[in-house]
Each structure stands twice: as C-alpha cells, then as structure tokens.
Amino acid sequence: MCYTTDADADADGDDDDDDDTNAGDAVVGGFDDNAPLDCVERYDPVNNTWSTVISMSCPRGGVGVAALGGRLYAVGGHDGSNYLSSVEEYDPCTDRCPSALCLCLSHAL
C-alpha cells in the first residue's frame, strides 16, 4: 500500500506526482505462520528500513487497506476467531489511530 500525507503531498513544490519526502509504503495486518497481526509498518526508502509505526486495536488478517486523504484505512479482516465489521484509520501526520468505526451493512433482496 503506497500513500502520501496531505500535509506533504508535494513537498518539492513542483506540482507533479513523483515520490516526495513523506510518501511511503505501508504493511497493515496480515498473518504470520498461524495468527493474525495487529501491526502497521512503514518503509523508509532513504534508509532502506522497515519500522513499526502503530498497532491496530485488534489483529486483522485478510484485511482490506486503502489510502485516502493522506490517511490509511484498514477495513474488515479476520481476528483469528471472527470476521470483523470495523474500520480503523491511521493518520501518519499525527501518528495516531482514532477509535475503530463499526461498518453498517445492509443487504438488498
């Protein structure tokens, strides 16, 4: 998952879509050998390193991830026992994850 923070969406001011300072790759959740993970990790291309930036409120394997408005969203997934109907938001500018939001699902007949 690649993302760019809104605050620095074009840090070099050249109004193009190249990689700027706060652009990065993120890994969210997933599974190790037999358990879902709750971590969010970010890749630093300058130093060629990965670091854990925050933990989600619960482990999420098979999670859907999207970048929108400079934030990362983790949607659904599986916590090892149950399928999840919640969304977590991560703001890399503040390094915070507000409370998880519950998904309201409706079905058409």
ZITABEL-V39837 format. One line per field, one symbol per residue. phi: phi as a letter, one per 30 degrees, with the letter a starting at -180 (. if undefined). psi: psi as a letter, one per 20 degrees, with the letter a starting at -180 (. if undefined). burial: 1 if it has 24 or more other ideal C-beta (glycine too) atoms within 12 Angstrom, else 0. A space follows every 10 residues. Layout:
phi = ???
psi = ???
burial = ???
//
This chain:
phi = .cabdedbeb ddichccddc ecdacbcbij bddabdccdb cbccddchbc bdcacddadb ciddbbcaii bcbccijbcj bbdcbbbccb cddchbbeed cddccbbdc
psi = pqrpqhhkhm hijjkakrpa gjqrqqppba qbhjqqqjqp qppohgilqq qphqqrhqqo qkqppqppkj qppppbapjh hqpqlrpqpp ohhilqnrqq qppopqpq.
burial = 1011100010 0000000001 0111111111 0000011111 1100000000 0011011111 1011101001 1111111010 0001011111 1100001001 000000000
//
